[in-house]
């Protein structure tokens, strides 16, 4: 799924009452057709939903207020959907067919793939030309890749790493993850060279497990995963880019969907459940009595998200407004390297306008260690910063404060 790095902020000029964001079923979303296996939103308003058993595709242009039917194939099962822009999209199935659209989903054409894969279970687009896919949950394991917006595809046999693959999730064109199952347990694989080589970074050690879905947070250093199991489903999470892992019991064995907005607050669900919420990082779970057969979360920020299941669900604030004048402002984009850190900390910041910057370094317990930088930014554009990082190995927090507010990133030094 697409990773959104820009957050929309609002300046509220007059008084308004703001409720906490909450999940709700979208009133006009299609339902009663079976499970929506996938959703994909290109931005906060433009999105598509793929229903599995009914093999239908729907499109919204207004954030889910209304939905337009677009495509159907008799006897097919639509597994996932992904777009690289408002026109070019891809549709994976569980029956050996793979489709491409060049008109925003109004029409779809079959695309032959090398290796003739039986299914495409997961896809992730990076930029406007690179897209990865994987399959299949019912074996064997393989990865497909295109670097020219789907005109040509490469096929990689992954049977030496996994028996089945369900999910792919990439940070950039070269660095990403694939997850699924191996004879020895649920697995997560990592590549840093565009899929030329892969390394196992997690194995549950329980045969029959699948790492079903993945989520990245905190500048891609936090990795969350859901484990569908024959016994007890699991939440797994790493706060150091996969070097170490924490495991918690999930609400059901057939857990699949996972989505967190902070290290403590998140939701899971699966084939036989709706939304279960945790506010303590997965130690305990509460059924919020909403939804059924969840599969995919997509988050834009901690105030807006979508989820697919029996219908389409949306996480957003409800505003009670007397009078206001919102002004949309784009947030900065921050890129931190290397990950993990060595003895150098490099930061690229993409500014949208004239700004001020303060960078502070904290330890994991919240103790301020150093004011790294105070900067006056005279114009929009990219600025790069580099610091010696002579601190011992461990986890640290970088705080960035600008005119638009504060945001924090967790970094790990080896």
Secondary structure as UniProt FT lines:
FT   STRAND          8..11
FT   STRAND          16..18
FT   STRAND          22..25
FT   TURN            27..28
FT   STRAND          36..41
FT   STRAND          47..51
FT   TURN            52..55
FT   STRAND          56..60
FT   TURN            63..64
FT   STRAND          68..72
FT   TURN            74..75
FT   STRAND          78..83
FT   STRAND          89..93
FT   STRAND          98..101
FT   TURN            104..105
FT   STRAND          109..110
FT   TURN            114..115
FT   STRAND          122..126
FT   TURN            127..129
FT   STRAND          130..135
FT   TURN            137..138
FT   STRAND          142..146
FT   TURN            149..150
FT   STRAND          154..157
FT   TURN            159..161
FT   STRAND          164..170
FT   STRAND          176..182
FT   TURN            183..184
FT   STRAND          185..191
FT   TURN            194..195
FT   STRAND          199..203
FT   TURN            207..208
FT   STRAND          210..217
FT   TURN            218..221
FT   STRAND          222..228
FT   STRAND          234..238
FT   TURN            241..242
FT   STRAND          246..249
FT   TURN            253..254
FT   STRAND          255..260
FT   STRAND          266..270
FT   TURN            271..272
FT   STRAND          276..278
FT   TURN            281..282
FT   STRAND          286..287
FT   STRAND          296..301
FT   TURN            302..303
FT   STRAND          304..308
FT   STRAND          312..316
FT   STRAND          319..321
FT   STRAND          327..330
FT   STRAND          333..337
FT   STRAND          344..351
FT   STRAND          355..363
FT   TURN            364..365
FT   STRAND          368..377
FT   STRAND          381..388
FT   STRAND          394..402
FT   TURN            403..404
FT   STRAND          405..413
//
